[in-house]
Amino acid sequence: MVTYMVMTKTTIYLDPEVALALRRLAEAQGRPQAELVREALERYASEAQPPRPKGIGRYQSGRSDVSSHARELLRAAAKDRRWP
């Protein structure tokens, strides 16, 4: 049985110094440049934090019980017109 890998072609622009470093690294390792780029991007994506919704973790309330009282805090904020 033959397994085919599906890839999406993309184009990236590199600074000349980075392109040279990639070319030299690929030659030294005997691997294609594309393989090195894929490997680096896979590693980066697996370690990167997923984007958070705007405002999450941005403000300090000084309270440690916010999650357990979220509904009543939001209700109070709406009542005081501090929430849209």
C-alpha positions as CSV (number, residue, x, y, z in Angstrom):
1,M,0.0,0.0,0.0
2,V,1.3,3.4,-1.0
3,T,0.7,6.4,1.4
4,Y,0.6,9.9,-0.1
5,M,1.3,12.9,1.9
6,V,-0.9,15.9,1.1
7,M,1.0,19.2,1.1
8,T,-0.1,22.8,0.5
9,K,2.4,24.9,-1.4
10,T,3.3,28.3,0.0
11,T,5.8,31.0,-0.6
12,I,7.9,32.7,2.0
13,Y,10.3,35.6,1.8
14,L,13.5,35.4,3.8
15,D,16.3,37.9,4.5
16,P,19.4,37.0,2.5
17,E,21.3,36.0,5.6
18,V,18.5,33.6,6.7
19,A,18.2,32.1,3.3
20,L,22.0,31.4,3.2
21,A,21.9,29.9,6.7
22,L,18.9,27.7,5.7
23,R,20.8,26.6,2.5
24,R,23.9,25.8,4.4
25,L,22.0,23.9,7.1
26,A,20.2,21.8,4.5
27,E,23.4,21.0,2.7
28,A,25.1,20.0,6.0
29,Q,22.3,17.7,7.0
30,G,21.6,16.4,3.5
31,R,18.0,17.4,3.8
32,P,15.7,19.6,1.6
33,Q,15.2,23.2,2.7
34,A,11.5,22.7,2.6
35,E,11.8,19.8,5.1
36,L,13.7,22.0,7.5
37,V,11.2,24.8,7.3
38,R,8.3,22.4,7.8
39,E,10.0,20.9,10.8
40,A,10.7,24.3,12.3
41,L,7.1,25.5,11.8
42,E,5.6,22.4,13.2
43,R,7.8,22.8,16.3
44,Y,6.9,26.5,16.6
45,A,3.1,25.8,16.2
46,S,3.1,23.0,18.8
47,E,4.8,25.2,21.4
48,A,3.0,28.5,20.7
49,Q,0.2,29.5,22.9
50,P,-3.2,29.6,21.2
51,P,-4.6,33.1,20.7
52,R,-6.8,34.3,23.6
53,P,-9.9,36.3,23.2
54,K,-9.4,40.0,23.6
55,G,-9.2,41.1,27.2
56,I,-8.7,37.7,28.7
57,G,-5.8,37.9,31.2
58,R,-5.3,41.6,30.3
59,Y,-6.8,43.1,33.4
60,Q,-6.2,42.5,37.1
61,S,-9.3,42.6,39.3
62,G,-7.4,41.8,42.5
63,R,-9.9,39.1,43.2
64,S,-9.2,35.3,43.3
65,D,-12.9,34.3,43.1
66,V,-13.9,35.8,39.7
67,S,-14.6,32.5,37.9
68,S,-16.9,31.2,40.7
69,H,-18.8,34.5,40.8
70,A,-18.7,35.4,37.1
71,R,-22.4,35.6,36.5
72,E,-23.2,37.9,39.4
73,L,-20.1,40.1,38.7
74,L,-21.2,40.5,35.0
75,R,-24.8,41.2,36.1
76,A,-23.6,43.9,38.6
77,A,-21.3,45.4,35.9
78,A,-24.2,45.5,33.4
79,K,-26.5,47.1,36.1
80,D,-23.8,49.7,36.8
81,R,-23.3,50.3,33.1
82,R,-19.7,49.1,33.2
83,W,-20.5,46.4,30.6
84,P,-22.1,46.9,27.2
